[in-house]
Amino acid sequence: MARPALHPRTPGRHAQDLSAQDRRTKRTHKLLMDAFMVLIRERRYNHIKVADIIARADVGRSTFYDHFKSKDDILLHSMAGLYAVLAQVIAKDANIAQLTGLLEHFWQNRHMARDMMFEPASALGPKHGTRHLTELIESRLQTLCRERKIKPTVPLTVAAAQTAEGLMAALRVWLMGKVSCTPALLAKALHASASASVEAFVQAARR
């Protein structure tokens, strides 16, 4: 009985199609992110509409919603990496140079940062931004407790919320220009304060 004909190129073509689709998806995602970042430099966050982002990126409305749920969602994606850097300040071996770079970026773009992080209508406003940072810090605390084999006696959310509130309050005062401090000095101070607070919580959890 003759064996069925094999088509070795078919899987290759399929993989190529998937690869091309993936490149298109990434390219569209970048177009939308770039359009949003241009708009956020031109106007206040609450003056930007999804229609503006679509027009600037030159994509269809359905394409936008294939990538993001809303304008707030694209803001959260644009800030995700920055908040992750901020959350790692709780670690004893935190990357202070990376944190300093983040603070320098915030200061150079402080008008935009104030609008996105402290404007009540923003997805990363005082309420939402602090909650997002709290979740990131809590996740890091969970990892820390697993590594040290610690069973917390106080909910980790308490320690995470305390640290996040402190970090956001310090950033708000600094970015509003109410105090004068270099990004490098602030980075060291935030790290010293946050890591000491977390260590105090860990020690208390051991008792």
C-alpha positions, 0 to 999 in steps of 0.5 A, a space after each residue: 500500500 502506498 504511503 500518503 504523500 508527505 508535504 514537508 513544506 506545509 508546516 514551514 508555511 504554517 509557521 511562516 504565516 504565524 510568524 508574519 501574523 505575530 510581526 503584524 500584531 507587534 507592529 500594530 501594537 507599537 503603532 498604537 502605543 507610539 500614537 498614544 505617547 505622542 498624544 500624551 505629550 501634546 495634551 492632558 490625559 483626560 482630553 485624549 479619546 480612543 478616536 484620537 489614538 486610532 486616527 494618529 495610529 491610522 488603524 481601525 476601531 476594531 483593531 484598537 479593541 483587538 489590542 486594548 480594552 480602553 484608553 485606560 488600558 493603553 495607559 496601564 500598558 505604557 506605564 507597566 515597566 515603569 511601575 515594575 521598576 518602582 516596585 523593586 525598590 523594596 528589595 535589599 539588592 534593588 537596582 538603584 541605578 535603574 530606579 535613578 534612571 526612572 526618577 530622572 525620566 519622571 522629572 524630565 517629563 514631570 508635567 506629563 507624569 503629574 497628569 498621568 499619576 496624580 490626576 483623579 480622572 487618570 487610570 493611574 491617578 492617586 487611587 488606581 495608581 497606588 492600587 496597581 503599585 500595591 499589587 506589584 509589591 504584594 507579589 514581590 512580598 509573596 515571593 520573598 516570604 516563599 524564599 525565606 519560608 516565612 508564614 506572614 502573621 499580618 496580611 501581605 496587603 497591609 505591608 504592600 499598601 503601606 509601602 506603596 502609599 509611602 512611595 506615591 506620597 513621596 513622588 507626588 510631593 517631589 514631582 509637584 516641586 514642593 521639595 528640591 532633591 536630585 533623582 539620585 538622592 531620592 532613589 537612595 532614600 526611597 530604597 532605604 525607607 521601603 526596604 527597611 519597612 519591608 524588613 521590619 514587617 518580615 521580622 514582625 511576621 517571624 514572631 
